[in-house]
Amino acid sequence: MDFMSERFENGIYFRVLTIIDQFTRECPLLWADVSLTGLN
């Protein structure tokens, strides 16, 4: 589980929560939002 962040062309940041299975190296979940925090 890790967060990645990027910025739209208009300057607003968004974050993507990535969940990766360590054994199969598959990514069953990508969750993107402009208001993701570590508390969600």
C-alpha distance matrix in Angstrom:
0.0 3.8 7.1 10.1 13.6 16.9 20.3 22.8 26.3 27.6 25.4 23.0 19.4 16.6 12.8 10.4 7.0 5.5 4.5 6.3 8.8 9.8 13.4 14.2 11.9 12.0 9.8 10.9 9.6 9.9 11.0 13.3 15.5 17.7 17.1 13.5 13.1 11.1 13.7 13.1
3.8 0.0 3.8 6.7 10.1 13.6 17.1 19.8 23.2 24.6 22.2 20.0 16.3 13.8 10.1 8.2 5.8 5.4 6.8 8.6 11.8 12.4 16.1 16.7 13.8 13.9 11.4 13.0 11.1 10.1 10.7 11.9 13.9 15.5 15.2 11.8 11.5 10.0 13.3 13.1
7.1 3.8 0.0 3.8 6.6 10.2 13.5 16.3 19.8 20.9 18.5 16.2 12.5 10.1 6.4 5.6 4.6 6.2 9.1 11.4 14.9 15.9 19.6 19.7 16.6 16.2 13.2 14.6 11.9 9.8 9.5 9.5 10.9 12.1 12.1 9.0 9.2 8.8 12.3 12.1
10.1 6.7 3.8 0.0 3.8 7.0 10.6 13.4 16.7 18.3 15.9 14.2 10.6 8.5 5.6 5.1 6.5 7.6 11.1 12.9 16.6 17.6 21.0 20.7 17.2 16.8 13.9 15.7 13.1 10.2 10.3 9.2 10.9 11.6 12.7 10.5 11.5 12.0 15.4 15.0
13.6 10.1 6.6 3.8 0.0 3.8 7.0 10.2 13.4 14.7 12.2 10.6 6.9 5.7 4.2 6.1 8.9 10.8 14.5 16.5 20.3 21.3 24.8 24.3 20.8 20.1 17.0 18.6 15.6 12.3 11.5 9.2 9.8 9.4 11.1 10.0 11.3 12.8 16.0 15.7
16.9 13.6 10.2 7.0 3.8 0.0 3.8 6.9 9.8 11.6 9.5 8.6 5.7 5.6 6.4 8.3 11.7 13.4 17.2 19.0 22.8 24.0 27.2 26.3 22.8 21.9 18.9 20.5 17.6 13.9 13.2 10.3 10.7 9.8 12.5 12.4 14.2 16.2 19.2 18.6
20.3 17.1 13.5 10.6 7.0 3.8 0.0 3.8 6.5 7.9 5.8 5.6 4.2 6.0 8.6 11.1 14.7 16.8 20.5 22.6 26.4 27.7 30.9 29.9 26.3 25.3 22.1 23.5 20.4 16.7 15.5 12.0 11.4 9.6 12.6 13.6 15.7 18.3 20.9 20.3
22.8 19.8 16.3 13.4 10.2 6.9 3.8 0.0 3.8 5.4 5.4 5.4 6.2 7.5 10.7 12.8 16.6 18.6 22.3 24.4 28.2 29.9 32.9 31.5 28.1 26.6 23.4 24.4 21.4 17.6 16.2 12.5 11.8 10.1 13.6 15.2 17.8 20.7 23.0 21.9
26.3 23.2 19.8 16.7 13.4 9.8 6.5 3.8 0.0 3.8 5.5 7.5 9.3 11.2 14.4 16.5 20.3 22.1 25.9 27.7 31.5 33.0 35.9 34.5 31.0 29.6 26.5 27.7 24.8 21.0 19.8 16.2 15.5 13.6 17.1 18.9 21.4 24.3 26.6 25.6
27.6 24.6 20.9 18.3 14.7 11.6 7.9 5.4 3.8 0.0 3.8 5.9 9.0 11.5 15.1 17.7 21.4 23.7 27.4 29.7 33.5 35.1 38.2 36.9 33.4 32.0 28.7 29.6 26.4 22.6 20.8 17.0 15.5 12.9 16.0 18.5 20.8 24.1 26.0 25.1
25.4 22.2 18.5 15.9 12.2 9.5 5.8 5.4 5.5 3.8 0.0 3.8 6.4 9.7 13.0 16.1 19.6 22.1 25.8 28.1 31.9 33.3 36.5 35.6 32.1 30.9 27.6 28.7 25.4 21.7 19.9 16.1 14.5 11.5 14.2 16.5 18.3 21.4 23.5 23.1
23.0 20.0 16.2 14.2 10.6 8.6 5.6 5.4 7.5 5.9 3.8 0.0 3.8 6.7 10.3 13.5 16.8 19.7 23.3 25.9 29.7 31.3 34.6 33.7 30.4 29.0 25.5 26.2 22.7 19.1 16.9 13.1 11.0 7.8 10.5 13.0 15.0 18.4 20.2 19.6
19.4 16.3 12.5 10.6 6.9 5.7 4.2 6.2 9.3 9.0 6.4 3.8 0.0 3.8 6.9 10.3 13.5 16.3 20.0 22.5 26.3 27.8 31.1 30.4 27.1 25.9 22.5 23.4 19.9 16.4 14.3 10.8 9.1 6.3 8.9 10.4 12.3 15.2 17.5 17.0
16.6 13.8 10.1 8.5 5.7 5.6 6.0 7.5 11.2 11.5 9.7 6.7 3.8 0.0 3.8 6.9 10.2 13.1 16.6 19.4 23.1 24.9 28.2 27.3 24.1 22.7 19.2 19.8 16.3 12.7 10.5 7.0 5.7 4.2 7.1 7.8 10.5 13.3 15.6 14.5
12.8 10.1 6.4 5.6 4.2 6.4 8.6 10.7 14.4 15.1 13.0 10.3 6.9 3.8 0.0 3.8 6.6 9.6 13.1 15.9 19.6 21.3 24.7 24.1 20.9 19.7 16.2 16.9 13.5 10.1 8.2 5.7 5.8 6.1 7.5 6.3 8.5 10.7 13.3 12.3
10.4 8.2 5.6 5.1 6.1 8.3 11.1 12.8 16.5 17.7 16.1 13.5 10.3 6.9 3.8 0.0 3.8 6.2 9.8 12.5 16.2 18.2 21.4 20.5 17.5 16.0 12.4 13.2 9.8 6.5 5.4 4.2 6.6 8.7 10.0 7.9 10.2 11.4 14.1 12.5
7.0 5.8 4.6 6.5 8.9 11.7 14.7 16.6 20.3 21.4 19.6 16.8 13.5 10.2 6.6 3.8 0.0 3.8 6.7 9.9 13.4 15.5 18.7 18.3 15.6 14.2 10.7 11.1 7.9 5.7 5.1 6.4 8.6 11.1 11.2 8.1 9.5 9.6 12.2 10.5
5.5 5.4 6.2 7.6 10.8 13.4 16.8 18.6 22.1 23.7 22.1 19.7 16.3 13.1 9.6 6.2 3.8 0.0 3.8 6.4 10.0 12.1 15.2 14.6 11.8 10.5 7.2 8.4 6.0 4.9 6.7 8.8 11.9 14.5 15.0 11.9 13.1 12.5 15.2 13.5
4.5 6.8 9.1 11.1 14.5 17.2 20.5 22.3 25.9 27.4 25.8 23.3 20.0 16.6 13.1 9.8 6.7 3.8 0.0 3.8 6.8 9.4 12.3 12.0 9.8 8.6 5.8 6.4 5.3 6.6 8.8 11.8 14.7 17.6 17.6 14.2 15.0 13.7 15.9 14.2
6.3 8.6 11.4 12.9 16.5 19.0 22.6 24.4 27.7 29.7 28.1 25.9 22.5 19.4 15.9 12.5 9.9 6.4 3.8 0.0 3.8 6.1 8.9 8.5 6.1 5.7 4.5 6.6 7.5 9.1 12.0 14.8 18.0 20.9 21.1 17.8 18.4 16.9 19.3 17.8
8.8 11.8 14.9 16.6 20.3 22.8 26.4 28.2 31.5 33.5 31.9 29.7 26.3 23.1 19.6 16.2 13.4 10.0 6.8 3.8 0.0 3.8 5.6 5.7 5.1 5.4 6.3 7.6 9.7 12.2 15.1 18.2 21.4 24.4 24.4 21.0 21.4 19.5 21.5 20.1
9.8 12.4 15.9 17.6 21.3 24.0 27.7 29.9 33.0 35.1 33.3 31.3 27.8 24.9 21.3 18.2 15.5 12.1 9.4 6.1 3.8 0.0 3.8 5.9 5.2 7.7 9.3 11.2 13.2 15.2 18.0 20.8 23.9 26.6 26.5 23.0 23.0 20.8 23.0 22.2
13.4 16.1 19.6 21.0 24.8 27.2 30.9 32.9 35.9 38.2 36.5 34.6 31.1 28.2 24.7 21.4 18.7 15.2 12.3 8.9 5.6 3.8 0.0 3.8 5.7 8.1 10.8 12.4 15.1 17.5 20.6 23.6 26.8 29.7 29.8 26.3 26.4 24.2 26.3 25.3
14.2 16.7 19.7 20.7 24.3 26.3 29.9 31.5 34.5 36.9 35.6 33.7 30.4 27.3 24.1 20.5 18.3 14.6 12.0 8.5 5.7 5.9 3.8 0.0 3.8 5.3 8.8 10.4 13.6 16.1 19.5 22.4 25.9 29.0 29.4 26.2 26.9 25.1 27.2 25.7
11.9 13.8 16.6 17.2 20.8 22.8 26.3 28.1 31.0 33.4 32.1 30.4 27.1 24.1 20.9 17.5 15.6 11.8 9.8 6.1 5.1 5.2 5.7 3.8 0.0 3.8 6.6 9.5 12.0 13.7 17.2 19.7 23.2 26.1 26.8 23.6 24.3 22.8 25.3 23.9
12.0 13.9 16.2 16.8 20.1 21.9 25.3 26.6 29.6 32.0 30.9 29.0 25.9 22.7 19.7 16.0 14.2 10.5 8.6 5.7 5.4 7.7 8.1 5.3 3.8 0.0 3.8 6.1 9.1 11.1 14.8 17.5 21.2 24.3 25.1 22.1 23.4 22.3 24.5 22.6
9.8 11.4 13.2 13.9 17.0 18.9 22.1 23.4 26.5 28.7 27.6 25.5 22.5 19.2 16.2 12.4 10.7 7.2 5.8 4.5 6.3 9.3 10.8 8.8 6.6 3.8 0.0 3.8 5.6 7.4 11.0 13.8 17.4 20.6 21.4 18.5 20.0 19.2 21.4 19.3
10.9 13.0 14.6 15.7 18.6 20.5 23.5 24.4 27.7 29.6 28.7 26.2 23.4 19.8 16.9 13.2 11.1 8.4 6.4 6.6 7.6 11.2 12.4 10.4 9.5 6.1 3.8 0.0 3.8 7.1 10.2 13.5 16.9 20.5 21.0 18.2 19.8 19.1 20.7 18.1
9.6 11.1 11.9 13.1 15.6 17.6 20.4 21.4 24.8 26.4 25.4 22.7 19.9 16.3 13.5 9.8 7.9 6.0 5.3 7.5 9.7 13.2 15.1 13.6 12.0 9.1 5.6 3.8 0.0 3.8 6.4 9.9 13.2 16.7 17.2 14.4 16.3 16.1 17.6 14.9
9.9 10.1 9.8 10.2 12.3 13.9 16.7 17.6 21.0 22.6 21.7 19.1 16.4 12.7 10.1 6.5 5.7 4.9 6.6 9.1 12.2 15.2 17.5 16.1 13.7 11.1 7.4 7.1 3.8 0.0 3.8 6.5 10.1 13.5 14.6 12.2 14.5 14.9 16.9 14.3
11.0 10.7 9.5 10.3 11.5 13.2 15.5 16.2 19.8 20.8 19.9 16.9 14.3 10.5 8.2 5.4 5.1 6.7 8.8 12.0 15.1 18.0 20.6 19.5 17.2 14.8 11.0 10.2 6.4 3.8 0.0 3.8 6.8 10.4 11.1 9.0 11.8 12.8 14.3 11.4
13.3 11.9 9.5 9.2 9.2 10.3 12.0 12.5 16.2 17.0 16.1 13.1 10.8 7.0 5.7 4.2 6.4 8.8 11.8 14.8 18.2 20.8 23.6 22.4 19.7 17.5 13.8 13.5 9.9 6.5 3.8 0.0 3.8 7.1 8.9 7.7 11.1 13.1 14.8 12.3
15.5 13.9 10.9 10.9 9.8 10.7 11.4 11.8 15.5 15.5 14.5 11.0 9.1 5.7 5.8 6.6 8.6 11.9 14.7 18.0 21.4 23.9 26.8 25.9 23.2 21.2 17.4 16.9 13.2 10.1 6.8 3.8 0.0 3.8 5.5 5.7 9.5 12.3 13.5 11.2
17.7 15.5 12.1 11.6 9.4 9.8 9.6 10.1 13.6 12.9 11.5 7.8 6.3 4.2 6.1 8.7 11.1 14.5 17.6 20.9 24.4 26.6 29.7 29.0 26.1 24.3 20.6 20.5 16.7 13.5 10.4 7.1 3.8 0.0 3.8 6.1 9.2 12.7 13.9 12.4
17.1 15.2 12.1 12.7 11.1 12.5 12.6 13.6 17.1 16.0 14.2 10.5 8.9 7.1 7.5 10.0 11.2 15.0 17.6 21.1 24.4 26.5 29.8 29.4 26.8 25.1 21.4 21.0 17.2 14.6 11.1 8.9 5.5 3.8 0.0 3.8 6.4 10.1 10.6 9.4
13.5 11.8 9.0 10.5 10.0 12.4 13.6 15.2 18.9 18.5 16.5 13.0 10.4 7.8 6.3 7.9 8.1 11.9 14.2 17.8 21.0 23.0 26.3 26.2 23.6 22.1 18.5 18.2 14.4 12.2 9.0 7.7 5.7 6.1 3.8 0.0 3.8 6.9 8.1 6.7
13.1 11.5 9.2 11.5 11.3 14.2 15.7 17.8 21.4 20.8 18.3 15.0 12.3 10.5 8.5 10.2 9.5 13.1 15.0 18.4 21.4 23.0 26.4 26.9 24.3 23.4 20.0 19.8 16.3 14.5 11.8 11.1 9.5 9.2 6.4 3.8 0.0 3.8 5.2 5.8
11.1 10.0 8.8 12.0 12.8 16.2 18.3 20.7 24.3 24.1 21.4 18.4 15.2 13.3 10.7 11.4 9.6 12.5 13.7 16.9 19.5 20.8 24.2 25.1 22.8 22.3 19.2 19.1 16.1 14.9 12.8 13.1 12.3 12.7 10.1 6.9 3.8 0.0 3.8 5.7
13.7 13.3 12.3 15.4 16.0 19.2 20.9 23.0 26.6 26.0 23.5 20.2 17.5 15.6 13.3 14.1 12.2 15.2 15.9 19.3 21.5 23.0 26.3 27.2 25.3 24.5 21.4 20.7 17.6 16.9 14.3 14.8 13.5 13.9 10.6 8.1 5.2 3.8 0.0 3.9
13.1 13.1 12.1 15.0 15.7 18.6 20.3 21.9 25.6 25.1 23.1 19.6 17.0 14.5 12.3 12.5 10.5 13.5 14.2 17.8 20.1 22.2 25.3 25.7 23.9 22.6 19.3 18.1 14.9 14.3 11.4 12.3 11.2 12.4 9.4 6.7 5.8 5.7 3.9 0.0
